[in-house]
């Protein structure tokens, strides 16, 4: 297993993403509920190749944009390659 410590993977995923993709997830009731509560887990299972990584990249981008002006919010993420 390899852990990426630099944002290059996120940038690569976002450059491969189509603008607006993943909005169905960030606008969903489940996501909005998760976003509005503390200490929650949003579980998004799927088969290999279903697009989980791209959705994750879009969620990270959404969160970074949403909270970019809030000094008390940090967005932490990592991608695991195996």
Jmol script that loads the backbone (N, CA, C; Angstrom):
load data "model"
ATOM      1  N   UNK A   1       0.848  -1.166   0.000  1.00  0.00           N
ATOM      2  CA  UNK A   1       0.000   0.000   0.000  1.00  0.00           C
ATOM      3  C   UNK A   1       0.894   1.230   0.000  1.00  0.00           C
ATOM      4  N   UNK A   2       0.497   2.253  -0.734  1.00  0.00           N
ATOM      5  CA  UNK A   2       1.271   3.487  -0.831  1.00  0.00           C
ATOM      6  C   UNK A   2       0.353   4.658  -0.500  1.00  0.00           C
ATOM      7  N   UNK A   3       0.810   5.538   0.373  1.00  0.00           N
ATOM      8  CA  UNK A   3       0.029   6.706   0.744  1.00  0.00           C
ATOM      9  C   UNK A   3       0.594   7.937   0.050  1.00  0.00           C
ATOM     10  N   UNK A   4      -0.245   8.695  -0.603  1.00  0.00           N
ATOM     11  CA  UNK A   4       0.174   9.926  -1.260  1.00  0.00           C
ATOM     12  C   UNK A   4       0.137  11.063  -0.247  1.00  0.00           C
ATOM     13  N   UNK A   5       1.255  11.778  -0.102  1.00  0.00           N
ATOM     14  CA  UNK A   5       1.306  12.874   0.861  1.00  0.00           C
ATOM     15  C   UNK A   5       1.252  14.233   0.175  1.00  0.00           C
ATOM     16  N   UNK A   6       1.296  14.252  -1.120  1.00  0.00           N
ATOM     17  CA  UNK A   6       1.237  15.501  -1.866  1.00  0.00           C
ATOM     18  C   UNK A   6      -0.079  15.574  -2.628  1.00  0.00           C
ATOM     19  N   UNK A   7      -0.532  16.779  -2.952  1.00  0.00           N
ATOM     20  CA  UNK A   7      -1.844  16.921  -3.603  1.00  0.00           C
ATOM     21  C   UNK A   7      -1.852  16.595  -5.091  1.00  0.00           C
ATOM     22  N   UNK A   8      -0.757  16.046  -5.625  1.00  0.00           N
ATOM     23  CA  UNK A   8      -0.696  15.800  -7.063  1.00  0.00           C
ATOM     24  C   UNK A   8      -1.787  14.851  -7.548  1.00  0.00           C
ATOM     25  N   UNK A   9      -2.067  13.815  -6.792  1.00  0.00           N
ATOM     26  CA  UNK A   9      -3.105  12.873  -7.211  1.00  0.00           C
ATOM     27  C   UNK A   9      -4.462  13.560  -7.296  1.00  0.00           C
ATOM     28  N   UNK A  10      -4.778  14.377  -6.319  1.00  0.00           N
ATOM     29  CA  UNK A  10      -6.042  15.110  -6.332  1.00  0.00           C
ATOM     30  C   UNK A  10      -6.114  16.004  -7.565  1.00  0.00           C
ATOM     31  N   UNK A  11      -5.035  16.688  -7.872  1.00  0.00           N
ATOM     32  CA  UNK A  11      -5.010  17.556  -9.050  1.00  0.00           C
ATOM     33  C   UNK A  11      -5.185  16.744 -10.335  1.00  0.00           C
ATOM     34  N   UNK A  12      -4.559  15.576 -10.398  1.00  0.00           N
ATOM     35  CA  UNK A  12      -4.716  14.705 -11.569  1.00  0.00           C
ATOM     36  C   UNK A  12      -6.163  14.250 -11.730  1.00  0.00           C
ATOM     37  N   UNK A  13      -6.781  13.843 -10.628  1.00  0.00           N
ATOM     38  CA  UNK A  13      -8.169  13.386 -10.693  1.00  0.00           C
ATOM     39  C   UNK A  13      -9.092  14.520 -11.130  1.00  0.00           C
ATOM     40  N   UNK A  14      -8.867  15.713 -10.595  1.00  0.00           N
ATOM     41  CA  UNK A  14      -9.734  16.835 -10.939  1.00  0.00           C
ATOM     42  C   UNK A  14      -9.539  17.267 -12.389  1.00  0.00           C
ATOM     43  N   UNK A  15      -8.322  17.159 -12.906  1.00  0.00           N
ATOM     44  CA  UNK A  15      -8.102  17.530 -14.307  1.00  0.00           C
ATOM     45  C   UNK A  15      -8.777  16.527 -15.253  1.00  0.00           C
ATOM     46  N   UNK A  16      -8.972  15.299 -14.791  1.00  0.00           N
ATOM     47  CA  UNK A  16      -9.648  14.274 -15.601  1.00  0.00           C
ATOM     48  C   UNK A  16     -11.164  14.307 -15.425  1.00  0.00           C
ATOM     49  N   UNK A  17     -11.631  15.082 -14.471  1.00  0.00           N
ATOM     50  CA  UNK A  17     -13.058  15.126 -14.160  1.00  0.00           C
ATOM     51  C   UNK A  17     -13.788  16.106 -15.075  1.00  0.00           C
ATOM     52  N   UNK A  18     -15.002  15.776 -15.423  1.00  0.00           N
ATOM     53  CA  UNK A  18     -15.849  16.665 -16.208  1.00  0.00           C
ATOM     54  C   UNK A  18     -16.492  17.675 -15.271  1.00  0.00           C
ATOM     55  N   UNK A  19     -16.469  18.946 -15.672  1.00  0.00           N
ATOM     56  CA  UNK A  19     -17.048  19.997 -14.835  1.00  0.00           C
ATOM     57  C   UNK A  19     -18.498  19.659 -14.505  1.00  0.00           C
ATOM     58  N   UNK A  20     -18.820  19.741 -13.233  1.00  0.00           N
ATOM     59  CA  UNK A  20     -20.184  19.470 -12.791  1.00  0.00           C
ATOM     60  C   UNK A  20     -20.446  18.023 -12.426  1.00  0.00           C
ATOM     61  N   UNK A  21     -19.481  17.137 -12.721  1.00  0.00           N
ATOM     62  CA  UNK A  21     -19.720  15.735 -12.358  1.00  0.00           C
ATOM     63  C   UNK A  21     -19.675  15.581 -10.845  1.00  0.00           C
ATOM     64  N   UNK A  22     -20.487  14.704 -10.342  1.00  0.00           N
ATOM     65  CA  UNK A  22     -20.555  14.469  -8.909  1.00  0.00           C
ATOM     66  C   UNK A  22     -21.516  15.381  -8.169  1.00  0.00           C
ATOM     67  N   UNK A  23     -22.113  16.338  -8.888  1.00  0.00           N
ATOM     68  CA  UNK A  23     -23.042  17.248  -8.211  1.00  0.00           C
ATOM     69  C   UNK A  23     -24.266  16.521  -7.682  1.00  0.00           C
ATOM     70  N   UNK A  24     -24.636  15.440  -8.329  1.00  0.00           N
ATOM     71  CA  UNK A  24     -25.782  14.670  -7.826  1.00  0.00           C
ATOM     72  C   UNK A  24     -25.507  14.195  -6.403  1.00  0.00           C
ATOM     73  N   UNK A  25     -24.235  13.887  -6.098  1.00  0.00           N
ATOM     74  CA  UNK A  25     -23.893  13.435  -4.754  1.00  0.00           C
ATOM     75  C   UNK A  25     -23.880  14.598  -3.774  1.00  0.00           C
ATOM     76  N   UNK A  26     -23.199  15.692  -4.122  1.00  0.00           N
ATOM     77  CA  UNK A  26     -23.089  16.816  -3.186  1.00  0.00           C
ATOM     78  C   UNK A  26     -24.424  17.515  -2.949  1.00  0.00           C
ATOM     79  N   UNK A  27     -25.378  17.324  -3.848  1.00  0.00           N
ATOM     80  CA  UNK A  27     -26.712  17.911  -3.663  1.00  0.00           C
ATOM     81  C   UNK A  27     -27.695  16.943  -3.011  1.00  0.00           C
ATOM     82  N   UNK A  28     -27.274  15.703  -2.804  1.00  0.00           N
ATOM     83  CA  UNK A  28     -28.184  14.701  -2.244  1.00  0.00           C
ATOM     84  C   UNK A  28     -28.487  14.975  -0.772  1.00  0.00           C
ATOM     85  N   UNK A  29     -29.630  14.508  -0.333  1.00  0.00           N
ATOM     86  CA  UNK A  29     -30.034  14.653   1.063  1.00  0.00           C
ATOM     87  C   UNK A  29     -29.037  13.983   1.991  1.00  0.00           C
ATOM     88  N   UNK A  30     -28.560  12.801   1.613  1.00  0.00           N
ATOM     89  CA  UNK A  30     -27.605  12.063   2.451  1.00  0.00           C
ATOM     90  C   UNK A  30     -26.314  12.852   2.639  1.00  0.00           C
ATOM     91  N   UNK A  31     -25.813  13.444   1.564  1.00  0.00           N
ATOM     92  CA  UNK A  31     -24.578  14.223   1.654  1.00  0.00           C
ATOM     93  C   UNK A  31     -24.793  15.478   2.487  1.00  0.00           C
ATOM     94  N   UNK A  32     -25.885  16.173   2.248  1.00  0.00           N
ATOM     95  CA  UNK A  32     -26.167  17.400   2.994  1.00  0.00           C
ATOM     96  C   UNK A  32     -26.346  17.114   4.484  1.00  0.00           C
ATOM     97  N   UNK A  33     -26.970  15.987   4.812  1.00  0.00           N
ATOM     98  CA  UNK A  33     -27.103  15.581   6.217  1.00  0.00           C
ATOM     99  C   UNK A  33     -25.729  15.311   6.809  1.00  0.00           C
ATOM    100  N   UNK A  34     -24.887  14.571   6.092  1.00  0.00           N
ATOM    101  CA  UNK A  34     -23.523  14.279   6.539  1.00  0.00           C
ATOM    102  C   UNK A  34     -22.739  15.568   6.746  1.00  0.00           C
ATOM    103  N   UNK A  35     -22.875  16.497   5.818  1.00  0.00           N
ATOM    104  CA  UNK A  35     -22.147  17.761   5.879  1.00  0.00           C
ATOM    105  C   UNK A  35     -22.580  18.605   7.074  1.00  0.00           C
ATOM    106  N   UNK A  36     -23.842  18.515   7.431  1.00  0.00           N
ATOM    107  CA  UNK A  36     -24.375  19.343   8.501  1.00  0.00           C
ATOM    108  C   UNK A  36     -24.194  18.796   9.904  1.00  0.00           C
ATOM    109  N   UNK A  37     -23.641  17.605  10.032  1.00  0.00           N
ATOM    110  CA  UNK A  37     -23.484  16.998  11.354  1.00  0.00           C
ATOM    111  C   UNK A  37     -22.019  16.688  11.627  1.00  0.00           C
ATOM    112  N   UNK A  38     -21.669  16.652  12.891  1.00  0.00           N
ATOM    113  CA  UNK A  38     -20.299  16.322  13.292  1.00  0.00           C
ATOM    114  C   UNK A  38     -20.159  14.825  13.519  1.00  0.00           C
ATOM    115  N   UNK A  39     -18.949  14.358  13.315  1.00  0.00           N
ATOM    116  CA  UNK A  39     -18.575  12.975  13.628  1.00  0.00           C
ATOM    117  C   UNK A  39     -19.453  11.956  12.903  1.00  0.00           C
ATOM    118  N   UNK A  40     -19.685  12.193  11.625  1.00  0.00           N
ATOM    119  CA  UNK A  40     -20.494  11.286  10.821  1.00  0.00           C
ATOM    120  C   UNK A  40     -19.631  10.634   9.748  1.00  0.00           C
ATOM    121  N   UNK A  41     -20.046   9.483   9.287  1.00  0.00           N
ATOM    122  CA  UNK A  41     -19.375   8.785   8.198  1.00  0.00           C
ATOM    123  C   UNK A  41     -20.345   8.668   7.029  1.00  0.00           C
ATOM    124  N   UNK A  42     -19.866   9.004   5.855  1.00  0.00           N
ATOM    125  CA  UNK A  42     -20.658   8.848   4.642  1.00  0.00           C
ATOM    126  C   UNK A  42     -20.071   7.664   3.890  1.00  0.00           C
ATOM    127  N   UNK A  43     -20.768   6.547   3.896  1.00  0.00           N
ATOM    128  CA  UNK A  43     -20.288   5.305   3.294  1.00  0.00           C
ATOM    129  C   UNK A  43     -20.763   5.227   1.852  1.00  0.00           C
ATOM    130  N   UNK A  44     -19.828   5.103   0.920  1.00  0.00           N
ATOM    131  CA  UNK A  44     -20.152   5.058  -0.512  1.00  0.00           C
ATOM    132  C   UNK A  44     -19.497   3.839  -1.151  1.00  0.00           C
ATOM    133  N   UNK A  45     -20.116   2.675  -1.032  1.00  0.00           N
ATOM    134  CA  UNK A  45     -19.527   1.458  -1.598  1.00  0.00           C
ATOM    135  C   UNK A  45     -19.736   1.387  -3.111  1.00  0.00           C
ATOM    136  N   UNK A  46     -18.958   0.544  -3.750  1.00  0.00           N
ATOM    137  CA  UNK A  46     -19.129   0.329  -5.182  1.00  0.00           C
ATOM    138  C   UNK A  46     -18.108  -0.658  -5.704  1.00  0.00           C
ATOM    139  N   UNK A  47     -18.412  -1.239  -6.834  1.00  0.00           N
ATOM    140  CA  UNK A  47     -17.501  -2.200  -7.444  1.00  0.00           C
ATOM    141  C   UNK A  47     -16.298  -1.460  -8.034  1.00  0.00           C
ATOM    142  N   UNK A  48     -15.181  -2.171  -8.261  1.00  0.00           N
ATOM    143  CA  UNK A  48     -14.020  -1.539  -8.899  1.00  0.00           C
ATOM    144  C   UNK A  48     -14.405  -0.929 -10.250  1.00  0.00           C
ATOM    145  N   UNK A  49     -13.964   0.297 -10.468  1.00  0.00           N
ATOM    146  CA  UNK A  49     -14.247   0.973 -11.732  1.00  0.00           C
ATOM    147  C   UNK A  49     -15.560   1.724 -11.776  1.00  0.00           C
ATOM    148  N   UNK A  50     -16.291   1.735 -10.669  1.00  0.00           N
ATOM    149  CA  UNK A  50     -17.603   2.392 -10.641  1.00  0.00           C
ATOM    150  C   UNK A  50     -17.506   3.916 -10.589  1.00  0.00           C
ATOM    151  N   UNK A  51     -16.336   4.450 -10.197  1.00  0.00           N
ATOM    152  CA  UNK A  51     -16.168   5.899 -10.135  1.00  0.00           C
ATOM    153  C   UNK A  51     -16.050   6.464  -8.733  1.00  0.00           C
ATOM    154  N   UNK A  52     -15.797   5.604  -7.756  1.00  0.00           N
ATOM    155  CA  UNK A  52     -15.694   6.067  -6.361  1.00  0.00           C
ATOM    156  C   UNK A  52     -14.565   7.081  -6.181  1.00  0.00           C
ATOM    157  N   UNK A  53     -13.431   6.831  -6.818  1.00  0.00           N
ATOM    158  CA  UNK A  53     -12.293   7.740  -6.684  1.00  0.00           C
ATOM    159  C   UNK A  53     -12.614   9.100  -7.285  1.00  0.00           C
ATOM    160  N   UNK A  54     -13.246   9.124  -8.439  1.00  0.00           N
ATOM    161  CA  UNK A  54     -13.600  10.397  -9.068  1.00  0.00           C
ATOM    162  C   UNK A  54     -14.645  11.142  -8.244  1.00  0.00           C
ATOM    163  N   UNK A  55     -15.612  10.417  -7.685  1.00  0.00           N
ATOM    164  CA  UNK A  55     -16.589  11.064  -6.802  1.00  0.00           C
ATOM    165  C   UNK A  55     -15.902  11.641  -5.575  1.00  0.00           C
ATOM    166  N   UNK A  56     -14.957  10.882  -5.026  1.00  0.00           N
ATOM    167  CA  UNK A  56     -14.214  11.357  -3.863  1.00  0.00           C
ATOM    168  C   UNK A  56     -13.448  12.628  -4.207  1.00  0.00           C
ATOM    169  N   UNK A  57     -12.792  12.649  -5.359  1.00  0.00           N
ATOM    170  CA  UNK A  57     -12.057  13.838  -5.793  1.00  0.00           C
ATOM    171  C   UNK A  57     -12.995  15.034  -5.914  1.00  0.00           C
ATOM    172  N   UNK A  58     -14.190  14.810  -6.438  1.00  0.00           N
ATOM    173  CA  UNK A  58     -15.166  15.892  -6.558  1.00  0.00           C
ATOM    174  C   UNK A  58     -15.660  16.365  -5.197  1.00  0.00           C
ATOM    175  N   UNK A  59     -15.848  15.448  -4.269  1.00  0.00           N
ATOM    176  CA  UNK A  59     -16.269  15.822  -2.915  1.00  0.00           C
ATOM    177  C   UNK A  59     -15.170  16.634  -2.232  1.00  0.00           C
ATOM    178  N   UNK A  60     -13.924  16.211  -2.371  1.00  0.00           N
ATOM    179  CA  UNK A  60     -12.809  16.955  -1.781  1.00  0.00           C
ATOM    180  C   UNK A  60     -12.759  18.363  -2.360  1.00  0.00           C
ATOM    181  N   UNK A  61     -12.894  18.480  -3.676  1.00  0.00           N
ATOM    182  CA  UNK A  61     -12.894  19.792  -4.322  1.00  0.00           C
ATOM    183  C   UNK A  61     -14.054  20.646  -3.822  1.00  0.00           C
ATOM    184  N   UNK A  62     -15.226  20.049  -3.701  1.00  0.00           N
ATOM    185  CA  UNK A  62     -16.405  20.752  -3.189  1.00  0.00           C
ATOM    186  C   UNK A  62     -16.139  21.295  -1.786  1.00  0.00           C
ATOM    187  N   UNK A  63     -15.595  20.439  -0.912  1.00  0.00           N
ATOM    188  CA  UNK A  63     -15.331  20.847   0.470  1.00  0.00           C
ATOM    189  C   UNK A  63     -14.250  21.915   0.545  1.00  0.00           C
ATOM    190  N   UNK A  64     -13.194  21.777  -0.251  1.00  0.00           N
ATOM    191  CA  UNK A  64     -12.130  22.777  -0.250  1.00  0.00           C
ATOM    192  C   UNK A  64     -12.656  24.132  -0.709  1.00  0.00           C
ATOM    193  N   UNK A  65     -13.524  24.130  -1.697  1.00  0.00           N
ATOM    194  CA  UNK A  65     -14.120  25.377  -2.179  1.00  0.00           C
ATOM    195  C   UNK A  65     -15.071  25.962  -1.143  1.00  0.00           C
ATOM    196  N   UNK A  66     -15.934  25.120  -0.595  1.00  0.00           N
ATOM    197  CA  UNK A  66     -16.933  25.580   0.378  1.00  0.00           C
ATOM    198  C   UNK A  66     -16.298  26.207   1.611  1.00  0.00           C
ATOM    199  N   UNK A  67     -15.212  25.618   2.085  1.00  0.00           N
ATOM    200  CA  UNK A  67     -14.613  26.070   3.340  1.00  0.00           C
ATOM    201  C   UNK A  67     -13.317  26.851   3.150  1.00  0.00           C
ATOM    202  N   UNK A  68     -13.042  27.306   1.930  1.00  0.00           N
ATOM    203  CA  UNK A  68     -11.770  27.975   1.647  1.00  0.00           C
ATOM    204  C   UNK A  68     -11.561  29.259   2.445  1.00  0.00           C
ATOM    205  N   UNK A  69     -12.623  29.925   2.831  1.00  0.00           N
ATOM    206  CA  UNK A  69     -12.495  31.182   3.573  1.00  0.00           C
ATOM    207  C   UNK A  69     -12.702  31.024   5.072  1.00  0.00           C
ATOM    208  N   UNK A  70     -12.764  29.794   5.554  1.00  0.00           N
ATOM    209  CA  UNK A  70     -12.982  29.557   6.982  1.00  0.00           C
ATOM    210  C   UNK A  70     -11.692  29.033   7.608  1.00  0.00           C
ATOM    211  N   UNK A  71     -11.052  29.892   8.391  1.00  0.00           N
ATOM    212  CA  UNK A  71      -9.765  29.536   8.999  1.00  0.00           C
ATOM    213  C   UNK A  71      -9.864  28.413  10.017  1.00  0.00           C
ATOM    214  N   UNK A  72     -11.052  28.146  10.530  1.00  0.00           N
ATOM    215  CA  UNK A  72     -11.206  27.115  11.560  1.00  0.00           C
ATOM    216  C   UNK A  72     -11.563  25.745  10.978  1.00  0.00           C
ATOM    217  N   UNK A  73     -11.560  25.615   9.656  1.00  0.00           N
ATOM    218  CA  UNK A  73     -11.903  24.346   9.008  1.00  0.00           C
ATOM    219  C   UNK A  73     -10.703  23.847   8.214  1.00  0.00           C
ATOM    220  N   UNK A  74     -10.390  22.571   8.390  1.00  0.00           N
ATOM    221  CA  UNK A  74      -9.319  21.915   7.640  1.00  0.00           C
ATOM    222  C   UNK A  74      -9.901  20.700   6.924  1.00  0.00           C
ATOM    223  N   UNK A  75      -9.451  20.473   5.718  1.00  0.00           N
ATOM    224  CA  UNK A  75      -9.878  19.316   4.939  1.00  0.00           C
ATOM    225  C   UNK A  75      -8.680  18.372   4.832  1.00  0.00           C
ATOM    226  N   UNK A  76      -8.814  17.189   5.392  1.00  0.00           N
ATOM    227  CA  UNK A  76      -7.742  16.188   5.327  1.00  0.00           C
ATOM    228  C   UNK A  76      -8.219  15.024   4.468  1.00  0.00           C
ATOM    229  N   UNK A  77      -7.335  14.536   3.613  1.00  0.00           N
ATOM    230  CA  UNK A  77      -7.682  13.397   2.770  1.00  0.00           C
ATOM    231  C   UNK A  77      -6.419  12.655   2.380  1.00  0.00           C
ATOM    232  N   UNK A  78      -6.614  11.412   1.983  1.00  0.00           N
ATOM    233  CA  UNK A  78      -5.516  10.626   1.423  1.00  0.00           C
ATOM    234  C   UNK A  78      -6.094   9.617   0.458  1.00  0.00           C
ATOM    235  N   UNK A  79      -5.289   9.266  -0.516  1.00  0.00           N
ATOM    236  CA  UNK A  79      -5.653   8.226  -1.472  1.00  0.00           C
ATOM    237  C   UNK A  79      -4.743   7.038  -1.213  1.00  0.00           C
ATOM    238  N   UNK A  80      -5.310   5.861  -1.147  1.00  0.00           N
ATOM    239  CA  UNK A  80      -4.532   4.636  -0.941  1.00  0.00           C
ATOM    240  C   UNK A  80      -4.487   3.860  -2.252  1.00  0.00           C
ATOM    241  N   UNK A  81      -3.293   3.576  -2.710  1.00  0.00           N
ATOM    242  CA  UNK A  81      -3.101   2.756  -3.908  1.00  0.00           C
ATOM    243  C   UNK A  81      -2.639   1.382  -3.479  1.00  0.00           C
ATOM    244  N   UNK A  82      -3.284   0.361  -3.994  1.00  0.00           N
ATOM    245  CA  UNK A  82      -2.859  -0.997  -3.643  1.00  0.00           C
ATOM    246  C   UNK A  82      -2.932  -1.895  -4.846  1.00  0.00           C
TER     247      UNK A  82
END
end "model"
wireframe off; spacefill off
backbone 0.3
color backbone group
